[in-house]
Amino acid sequence: MLTLYIHCRADMPLPLKTLRSIAVITGFATLGGATFFYKKIQDNLISGTYYSTSLMLLKEHEYAKELLGHPIKTKFIDLGDQFNVIDGEKGVAQLAIPLRGKKQNGTLYTWSTRTEPGADWTVEKVELQLKGSPRVETVYRKERTQVNAEQGDSR
């Protein structure tokens, strides 16, 4: 941690050059810290199985690959998007993953659940929406079992 100690008498103001230097150093330290934590949050989001499994399902979907064009690359997740929620206690994860393909850009929407904290995530549904299009292509939807139907699962 950078600590600056400036000794001066109360009746001696700091020179403008010193104040400017302090402001620049503080600005760079703040920007560096913000960038570090932004990247750390992004890394935590993409390390989950809800993310990697959703991308694997997209890359196995021939029509989605045809729409986007190869190669398909991901961009940073918008941390301000209210859609993006990962709640390990409630066992719910949903993400909007921005994509860039050779032909088009789009967003991959994914919904995942887990039965208890620490358990593996299960991808329930994955959808692709191309940029500028209202149409949504279903990439994957988990089949409902008799147990899901009896529990009132409406997915």
C-alpha positions in Angstrom: 0.0 0.0 0.0 1.4 3.4 -1.0 1.4 5.8 1.9 2.4 9.4 1.5 3.4 11.5 4.5 3.6 15.2 3.8 5.1 17.3 6.4 4.4 21.0 6.3 3.4 23.7 8.6 -0.2 24.8 8.7 0.7 28.2 7.4 2.6 26.8 4.4 0.3 25.6 1.6 1.4 22.7 -0.6 2.8 23.7 -4.0 0.4 23.0 -6.9 3.0 20.6 -8.4 2.9 18.4 -5.3 -0.9 18.4 -5.2 -1.0 17.5 -8.9 1.4 14.6 -8.3 -0.7 13.3 -5.4 -3.8 13.4 -7.5 -2.2 11.6 -10.4 -0.8 8.8 -8.2 -4.1 8.4 -6.4 -6.0 8.3 -9.7 -3.7 5.6 -11.1 -3.9 3.6 -7.9 -7.8 3.8 -7.9 -8.0 2.8 -11.6 -5.6 -0.1 -11.1 -7.6 -1.4 -8.2 -10.9 -1.1 -10.0 -9.5 -2.9 -13.0 -8.1 -5.7 -10.9 -11.4 -6.3 -9.1 -13.4 -6.0 -12.3 -11.2 -8.7 -13.9 -11.4 -10.8 -10.7 -15.2 -10.7 -10.7 -15.3 -11.7 -14.4 -12.9 -14.6 -13.8 -15.1 -15.8 -10.9 -18.2 -15.7 -13.2 -16.6 -17.6 -16.0 -15.1 -20.3 -13.8 -18.5 -21.7 -12.9 -19.9 -24.8 -14.6 -23.1 -22.9 -15.4 -20.9 -20.8 -17.8 -18.7 -23.4 -19.3 -21.5 -25.9 -19.8 -23.7 -23.3 -21.5 -20.9 -22.4 -23.9 -20.2 -26.1 -24.6 -23.9 -26.5 -25.5 -23.8 -23.5 -27.8 -20.7 -24.8 -29.6 -22.5 -28.2 -30.1 -25.6 -26.5 -31.6 -25.1 -26.5 -35.4 -27.7 -23.9 -36.3 -26.4 -21.5 -33.6 -22.9 -21.9 -35.0 -24.2 -21.2 -38.5 -26.0 -18.0 -37.3 -23.0 -16.6 -35.4 -20.2 -17.8 -37.6 -17.0 -19.5 -36.5 -15.1 -18.7 -34.3 -17.4 -17.7 -31.5 -15.8 -15.6 -28.8 -17.2 -14.3 -25.5 -17.0 -10.7 -24.3 -17.1 -9.4 -20.7 -20.3 -10.0 -18.9 -22.2 -6.7 -18.1 -22.0 -6.6 -14.3 -24.7 -3.9 -14.2 -27.3 -6.1 -16.1 -30.1 -7.0 -13.7 -30.6 -10.3 -15.5 -27.2 -11.6 -14.3 -27.8 -13.3 -11.0 -25.8 -16.0 -9.2 -27.2 -17.0 -5.8 -25.5 -20.0 -4.4 -27.7 -20.1 -1.4 -30.9 -20.2 -3.4 -29.3 -22.5 -6.0 -30.1 -20.2 -9.0 -27.7 -18.9 -11.7 -28.7 -16.9 -14.8 -26.4 -15.1 -17.1 -26.5 -13.0 -20.2 -23.2 -13.8 -22.0 -22.3 -11.4 -24.8 -21.0 -13.3 -27.9 -19.1 -12.3 -31.0 -19.1 -14.5 -34.1 -17.6 -14.0 -37.5 -21.1 -13.3 -39.0 -23.0 -11.8 -36.2 -23.0 -10.8 -32.5 -25.5 -12.0 -30.0 -26.3 -12.8 -26.4 -26.4 -16.3 -24.8 -29.0 -16.5 -22.0 -28.5 -19.3 -19.6 -30.4 -20.6 -16.6 -29.0 -23.1 -14.1 -29.9 -24.5 -10.8 -28.5 -26.7 -8.0 -30.1 -28.6 -5.2 -27.8 -27.3 -2.4 -24.8 -25.1 -1.8 -21.6 -26.8 -3.0 -23.5 -29.2 -5.3 -22.9 -29.2 -9.1 -24.9 -26.7 -11.2 -27.4 -28.2 -13.7 -28.1 -26.1 -16.8 -31.8 -25.9 -17.3 -32.1 -23.7 -20.4 -29.9 -21.9 -22.9 -31.1 -19.4 -25.5 -29.4 -17.4 -28.2 -30.6 -13.9 -29.3 -28.8 -12.2 -32.2 -28.1 -8.6 -31.9 -30.9 -6.4 -33.3 -33.3 -9.4 -33.6 -36.3 -10.1 -31.4 -36.1 -13.8 -32.3 -34.7 -16.1 -29.7 -33.3 -19.5 -30.6 -33.5 -22.3 -28.0 -30.1 -23.9 -27.9 -30.9 -26.3 -25.0 -33.8 -27.1 -22.7 -33.5 -29.8 -20.0 -36.2 -32.4 -20.4 -38.8 -32.4 -17.7 -39.0 -35.7 -15.8 -42.0 -37.1 -14.0 -40.4 -35.9 -10.7 -40.1 -32.3 -12.0 -43.7 -32.4 -13.2 -45.0 -33.6 -9.8 -43.0 -30.9 -8.0 -44.7 -28.3 -10.1 -41.6 -27.3 -12.1 -42.9 -25.2 -14.9 -39.7 -25.1 -17.0 
